[in-house]
């Protein structure tokens, strides 16, 4: 089997970006002052964390939804995970909670109360979504507005097609992805992202390295990092990077401790291709693609969040010795950060 042929310079930037971006994350966790890096591009522009689960929206999902309400039943929890990721908007979710008096549940979906809440939020705020994902916006269910078609999708999934029981019967991460992918408006990338979200819960437990699905940004990054892929598919190339990480960090003399010892997983390697693609727009502008500039510049968020990871990963027990951004000790299992 022919192995991929790395593009000199650009390929190494993948590993250098991963190490330096993780150092930025660690410096902020420890409360060190800005700048957290000497890298001009990282100082100036906004990039996601190396680990998907450490980013702000995923952190909110994990702490406040996946593990936030011990009294919620399994079907409601699975619905909440899916619905939250579609909007990926913490403000939208909190507003819906305020209007309903609790986190959205299937009876709110069935009765129409969830849709009415979203209509009111849209009227007040003008938008329900973030730009985190490019969502399919067709009127697949025959309704005029995007959020209305997503409401119909949720009804199709959970009320008519019994998605919750199908999720619980899934035998693999790929099988879970394929189940989600059968529904309208569920493209390759969104199906993968939601499969990963569901896998954060205690109801689903597959390795994040069982399966991966590159999104458009990752495909652009792969094209920049390699002259050719040899006999590998993009999916196999991502797994190739996962398998090589320890050796490549050592070869390049880069310090990388992972996420409290957790190595880069396939979902993180996929995201890193997307983020390195963005980085290369400044570092290697001669590597042309459909995107020529980095849109988002870095700006500090006003509020911090307490880090919390799926308990099954065994990370939360390791956080007790960390300090908050302000340098004050915090209780075991959590500390403050601002992504």
N, C-alpha and C positions, 0 to 999 in steps of 0.2 A: 504493500500500500504506500502510495506517495504521500509524504507529509506536507503540510503547508509550508510555503516559502515566505518567511517574514520580510517585510519591507524595512530595510535598515533605518534606524532612527525613529520612525513612527511606531514600529513594534515595541521598541524599548520604552517609548513614551507611555505605553499602556501600563507597564509595571511601575515606572517612575511616578505616574499620576496616582496610581492606587496607593503607593506607599506615602506620598506626600499628602494626599487628601485625607488619608487615615491619620497622619500625624496632626493635621489641622483639627480633626475631630477630637483627638485625644488631648490636644492642648486646650481646647475650649472646655472640655469636660473637667480638666484640672484647674480651670479658672485663670489661665494665663491671659495676659492682655494681648489685644491685637497689636501688630500683625502676627498671625500664628505661622506664617511661612514667608520665605524670601521670594517665592515664586510670584512674579508680577501677575500672571494670568489668574492664579488662584486667589490673589488678593482682590483683583478687580471684578471678577465674574462669579456668578453663582453656579455651583455644581452640587449635585446630589452626593450624599455620603457613599462611601464604598459599599456599605451594607444597607440594602434596601430597608431592612427592619429598623434601622436607626434613623431614618428620615422622619420628619415631623408628622406627616399624615399617617404613615404606617405606625408610628409610635402611638398616636391617638387611637387608632383602630385597635391595636393590641391591648393597650391598657384599659381604655374606656368602653370598648365594645366587646371584643373577644373575651376579655377577662374582667369586664366591668360590672356585670350583674349576675350574681350567682343564682338568682331566682328565675332567670329567663329559661324557657324550655328550648330544646334542641332545634326545633323547626324555626322558632322566632330568631334564635341566634344566627342560624345559617342565613336567613333572610336579611338580617341586619348587616352581616358582613358583606353580602352581595350588594345590597342597596347603598351602603356607605361608599363602597369603592367606585360605584358609578359616578357619584357626585364628587368624591374626594375633596369635599369642602367641609371643614370642621364647623364653620359658621352656619351652613345650611343644616347640618345635623343637629346642632345645638338649638337652632330656631325651631326645628320640627319637634324636638323634645319639649321645648317650652310650650308650644301650641297644643301638643297632644297630652302633656302631663307625664310623659314617659317616653322611652325610646320607641321608635316605630315598631309595631308588631303586625303579625299577619291579619289580625282582626281589624286593624286600622287600614290595611291594604284592601281587605275584602269589603269593608263598609264604605270606602271612599274617603275616609278622614285623612289618610296620608296624602292623597292627591290634593285635597282641599288645603292642607297645610302647605304643601309645596307651591300651590297657586298663590297663596297669600305671601309666602316668602319671596317668590319671584316678583310679585307686584311691589313689594317693599324694597327689595334689594336689586332687582333688575337681572340677576343672574343666579343660577343654582349651582353652577359647575366651576371647577378650576380648569386651568390649561394643562393639568398633569398628563392627561391622555387625550388623544384625538378619538372621540367617540363617533361611531356610526350614527348619523343623524337622519337616516331615511325614515319615512312614515310607514315602516313595515307593518304596523298594526292599524294603519288607516287614520291616525289622529294628526292634527296639524302641528303640534309643538313637540319638540324633542323629549321633554320630561314626561309628556303624556304617553308617548310611545314606550318610554322606559317603564312607566307605571304598568302599561299593558304587558310588557315583557315580564315584569315581576309577577303579575297575576298568572300569566301563562306558565312561568316556571314553578311557582310555589302553590298555586291554587288549583290549576288544571293538570299540570304534568308531574306533580309530586316530586319536585327536584330535591327536597330535603332528604327523602328516603333514598333517592338515587345517589346522592352525595355520600351518605353513610354506607352505602353498599360498594362504593368504588374500591377497586383492588390495587390501584396504583395512581401516582400523580398524573401520568399520561391518561389513564382512564377517566380521572376526574376532569381533566382538561377536555377530553373528547365529549364527555357528557355535557359540559357547559357549551361547547362549540356547536351543538346540535340546534341551538336556539337562534332565531333571528336577532340581529344586532350584536351577536357575540362573535366577533372576528378572532383571528389567531391570537393577537396580542392581548386583548381584553380577557379572553378565556384563560390564558396563562396567568395573567396578573391576579385574577380572582381565585384561580386554583391555589396560587401561593398564599393568598389571604386566608382562604379556608383552612389551609394546612398549618397556619399559626395556631389554630384552636386545638383543644384536647379531643375533638370529635374526629379529626383527620390526622393521620400521623405517617407521612411518607418522607423519605429523604428528599431534600431540595435538589439533590444531584441525580434523581431518578429520570428527570425529563427537563428539557428546556425548549423555549420557542422564541427566537430572536424577533424583536420588533424592528421597525424601519430604521431607527437610530442606530441600533446594534449592527444592522446590515451595512449601514454607511461606515461605521467604525471598522468592521471586519475588512471591508474593501480598502480602507486606508492602511490598516495594520499589516496586510499581506499582499504580496505580489500575485500569488495564486494560492488556492486552498488544497492543491494536490488532489487526492481522492476523497477528501472530507467534505461533508455538507456544512453549512453554517452552524447547524445544531451540534454536529460533531466537533467543529472547531472550538465552540464554547467549552465543551467538555474537555478538549485537548488543553485548553488554557487552565481549567480547574486542576487537571492532573499535573501540570507543569509548574504550578505557582511556587512551591517551596524552592525548587531548583533555580527558577528564574530570579527570584528575589536574592538568593545566595550568589548567583553568577554576577548580578549587577551590583552587589554590595549594598543592597537596600535593607533597612530594618523594617520588618513588618511582623507584628505580633498577632494580627487578626483581631477579631472582636472578642476580647478576653479569652483568647485561645481558639476561637472558632474560625476555621479557614474560610476563604472565599468559596461560596457555593455557586451553583450554576446560575441562579437568578441574579446574584451579585456580579458574576463574570459577564453576563448578558448586559446588565446595566452599565458596567464599566466600559464596554465597547461603545455604548451610546454617549457616555460622558467623555471618553477619550476622543470620540469624533468631534465633540464640541471643543475640547481643548486644542485639537489639531487645527481648528480654524484660525487660531491665533499663532500656534507654535509652528505649524507647517501649512501656511496659506496656499502653497503651490499644489497641495493635494485637494483638488477641486471636487465638490459634490453639489447636491441640490441645495445645501445650506452653506452660506459663505460667512456668516457672522454668528456670534453668541448673543442671543437676545437679552438675557437677564443678567444684570449687573448685581454684584453682591450688595445687600443692604441688611443690617442686623434686624432680626425680628424683635418685637418689643417684649415678648413674654417667653419664659422658659417652660420646658416640660420635664417631668420626671421620667427618666429612662426606665423601661421595663420591657423584658423580652419574654417570649413564650417559656413558661417554667420548664417545659420538657427539654429545653436546650441546656439547662444547668448553668446559665450565665448570671442570673439575678443574685445568686449566693456569692458571687465574686465582686459585687459592686460596693460592698461595705467599706472598703478602705479608700474609696474615691472621695473627692471633695467637690462641692458645688462650684458653679462658675464664680461665685463670690469668694471662694476660698474657705467656706465654712464646712465643718463635718456634717454629714447627713446620715439618716438612718440606714441600716443595712438593707440592700436590695433596691435602692433608688438613689439617683442624684439628678441635679438639674442640668439641662443643656438647652441650647438654642440653635436649631439647625439652620 
